[in-house]
Amino acid sequence: MLGSLAAIAVILVGGFFALRDVATQEAERDTRERVLIEGKLIEAAGLEDGVLTGDPRALAKLDDLVQGQILGESVVRVKVWSQDGTILYSDEPRLIGQRFALGEEEAELFETGGSDAELSDLGEPENRYERAEGKLLEAHTAIRTPDKTQVLFEIYQRFSSINASATEIVKTLAPPVLAGLLVLLLFQAPLAWRLARNLQRGHEERERLLAGAIEASDRERRRIASDLHDGVVQDLAGVAFGLAPLAADARRRGNDEEARVIDDAVDTLRQGVRDMRTLLVEIHPPRLETAGLEPVLHDLLSPLRKAGIETHLSVEEEPAAKELVYRVAGEALRNVLAHAQASRVDVTVTPTTLTVADDGRGFDAAERASRAEDGHVGLSLLTDLVAQSGGQLAVRSVPGTGTTVTLELAP
């Protein structure tokens, strides 16, 4: 819509100047036609051969006609030139008899006839008495005295009258142009509104799909965690519990090798149970609502401690959005374990922020984009989830100096 308004503004401004230019050209054409008409009037009713010789009676007759029929609000000066550049007549008497060089266009009119119009150069000496009139347009045409001698008839017209004519033309043409643009805008407005509504609906649908996908993922996580806890974990724990008496019985019988093998199997099973329980915590934190955020985050750090990474956890005060904090922390810590090659990780929780900082190898934007192309989009999906909840998620990393993931929660 803004683009349409900008385009219409360009059309209006450009169209105004274009119309004004056309109107000015039309007004100049009218001026050329006017000098032809008035030249014919002078030739027929006021021009005598005596003008060529400066006869006072012939000049007075011509002056009466000029003063009564030619000069007025728009035409401020009239001159009649001989072919050699002498001013034979002017309503300004001080110019009569003076000689000036004719321009190429004026001289050419003696050969071609017709008329010509151009802006007056008021700096020329023959125009010194017109300077007080401001901007002028001068027009010329060749006419003949009764004995067929060619002279040049020239009028000086105020440019303001040209502008007035141009303005009238613009006023005439502007309403239909504006009406057409207004109709175009009225047709575009509903289209833009519908497009905006469709985009909004698409955005809302995308948010609903994202929320549904996350909820489905939660349900699936809970189901898998429940199945593992009630099935495999219990079975492994039961097998380990059942094998322990067998090891003791083997020792009583003096079969130390058999007891050692059974003890190794029991240790392996118990370690498997511990690993499964750690996996269950990663899949779904069953104690988040009951035990609180700090113990669950402590459990998330267990795989890192097992891998030899020094960890530090600080929970100043648990925020209200514990589930969101857990999700972001879990994803960040999984990335540390998988990619960072870090020796230390610090997790800090305040009522409004979560910060996960490591001293690993870090990464650049190109590496992150490459991971996204390979399907590693955990943080990207979380960014959408955080934005949907009104928060902000920032990942700052410099190769060689580690990575910091900061979650800003909505107030």
ZIKA-V581350 format. One record per pair of residues at least 6 apart in sequence whose ideal C-beta (glycine too) atoms are under 8 Angstrom apart, sorted by the first residue. I is the first residue (numbers start at 1). J is the second residue. Records with the same first field share a line. If there is no record, write none. Layout:
I: J + J
This chain:
1: 188 + 189 + 192
4: 185 + 188 + 192
5: 185
8: 181 + 184 + 185
11: 181
12: 178 + 181
15: 177
16: 170 + 174
19: 169 + 170 + 173 + 174 + 177
20: 166 + 167 + 170
22: 169
23: 165 + 166 + 167 + 168 + 169 + 170
24: 162 + 163 + 166
26: 165 + 166 + 169
27: 162 + 163 + 165 + 166 + 169
28: 117 + 137 + 162
30: 165
31: 117 + 137 + 139 + 157 + 162
32: 115 + 116 + 117 + 139
33: 115
34: 139 + 155 + 157
35: 115 + 117 + 139 + 140 + 141 + 153 + 154 + 155
36: 114 + 115 + 141
38: 69 + 70 + 153 + 155
39: 115 + 141 + 142 + 143 + 153
40: 143
41: 65 + 69 + 70
42: 62 + 65 + 66 + 70 + 80 + 143 + 153
43: 143 + 144 + 153
45: 65
46: 61 + 62 + 64 + 65 + 66
47: 62 + 80 + 143 + 145 + 146 + 151
48: 55 + 58 + 61 + 62 + 145 + 146
49: 58 + 145 + 146 + 147 + 149
50: 57 + 58 + 59
51: 58 + 59 + 62 + 80 + 88 + 89 + 145 + 151
52: 82 + 88 + 145 + 149 + 151
54: 88 + 96 + 97
59: 89 + 96
62: 80 + 89
63: 89 + 91
66: 78 + 89 + 91
67: 91
70: 78 + 155
71: 78 + 91
73: 158 + 161
74: 157 + 158 + 161
75: 155 + 156 + 157 + 158
76: 130 + 133 + 136 + 156 + 157 + 158
77: 90 + 91 + 92 + 129 + 130 + 133 + 136 + 155 + 156
78: 89 + 90 + 91 + 153 + 154 + 155 + 156
79: 87 + 89 + 90 + 95 + 126 + 153 + 154 + 156
80: 87 + 88 + 89 + 90 + 151 + 152 + 153 + 154
81: 87 + 88 + 102 + 106 + 151 + 152 + 154
82: 88 + 151 + 152
83: 102 + 107 + 110 + 150 + 151 + 152
84: 99
85: 99 + 100 + 101 + 102
86: 97 + 98 + 99
87: 95 + 96 + 97 + 98 + 99 + 100 + 126
88: 96 + 151
89: 96
90: 96
92: 129
94: 129
95: 126 + 129
98: 126
100: 124 + 125 + 126
102: 152
105: 116 + 118 + 140
106: 116 + 140 + 152 + 154
109: 115 + 116 + 140 + 141 + 142 + 152
110: 142 + 150 + 152
113: 141 + 142
114: 141
115: 139 + 140 + 141
116: 139 + 140 + 141
117: 137 + 138 + 139 + 140
118: 137 + 138
119: 135 + 136 + 137 + 138 + 159
120: 127 + 130 + 135 + 136 + 137 + 138 + 156
121: 127
122: 128 + 130 + 131 + 136
130: 136 + 156
133: 156 + 158
134: 158 + 159 + 160
135: 158 + 159 + 160
136: 156 + 157 + 158 + 159
137: 156 + 157 + 158 + 159 + 162
138: 154 + 155 + 156 + 157
139: 154 + 155 + 157
140: 152 + 153 + 154
141: 152 + 153
142: 150 + 151 + 152 + 153
143: 150 + 151 + 152 + 153
144: 150 + 151
145: 151
207: 388
210: 381 + 384 + 385 + 388
211: 388
214: 381 + 385
218: 284
221: 283 + 284
222: 284
224: 283 + 284
225: 280 + 283 + 284 + 286
228: 276 + 279 + 280 + 283
229: 280 + 286
232: 276
233: 273 + 276 + 277 + 280
236: 269 + 272 + 273 + 276
237: 269 + 270 + 273
239: 269
240: 266 + 269 + 270 + 273
243: 262 + 265 + 266 + 269
244: 266
246: 262
247: 259 + 262 + 263 + 266
248: 259
250: 256 + 258 + 259 + 262
251: 259
278: 299 + 302 + 303
280: 286
281: 296 + 299 + 300 + 302
282: 300 + 303 + 330 + 334
285: 296 + 299 + 326
287: 295 + 296
288: 296 + 322 + 323 + 326
292: 318 + 322
293: 315 + 318 + 319 + 322 + 325 + 326 + 349
294: 313 + 315 + 318 + 349
296: 326
297: 313 + 315 + 326 + 329 + 347 + 349
298: 313
300: 326 + 329 + 330 + 333
301: 311 + 313 + 333 + 345 + 347
303: 333 + 337
304: 311 + 333 + 336 + 337 + 345
305: 311
307: 337
309: 336 + 337 + 342 + 343 + 344 + 345
310: 343 + 344 + 345
311: 344 + 345 + 346 + 347
312: 344 + 345 + 346 + 347
313: 347
314: 346 + 347 + 348 + 349
315: 349
316: 348 + 349 + 350 + 351
317: 349 + 350 + 351
318: 349 + 351
319: 325 + 349 + 350 + 351 + 352 + 354 + 409
320: 351 + 409
321: 389 + 391 + 409 + 410
324: 385 + 386 + 389 + 391 + 407 + 409
325: 349 + 354 + 407 + 409
327: 382 + 385
328: 354 + 356 + 382 + 386 + 393 + 405 + 407
329: 347 + 354 + 356
331: 378 + 379 + 382
332: 356 + 379 + 405
333: 345 + 347 + 356
334: 378
335: 378 + 379 + 403
336: 342 + 345 + 356 + 358 + 360 + 403
339: 360 + 363
340: 358 + 360 + 361 + 362 + 402 + 403
341: 360 + 361
342: 358 + 359 + 360 + 361 + 402
343: 359 + 360
344: 358 + 359
345: 356 + 357 + 358
346: 355 + 356 + 357 + 358
347: 354 + 355 + 356
348: 354 + 355 + 357
349: 355
351: 409
352: 408 + 409 + 411
353: 406 + 407 + 408 + 409
354: 405 + 406 + 407 + 409
355: 404 + 405 + 406 + 407
356: 404 + 405
357: 402 + 403 + 404 + 405
358: 402 + 403 + 404
359: 401 + 402
360: 402 + 403
361: 399 + 400 + 402
362: 397 + 398 + 399 + 400 + 401 + 402 + 403
363: 397 + 399 + 403
364: 397 + 398 + 399
368: 395 + 397
372: 380
379: 393 + 395 + 405
382: 393
383: 393
386: 392 + 393 + 407
387: 393
389: 409 + 410
390: 410
391: 407 + 408 + 409 + 410
392: 407 + 408
393: 405 + 406 + 407 + 408
394: 405 + 406 + 408
395: 403 + 404 + 405 + 406
396: 403 + 404 + 406
397: 403 + 404
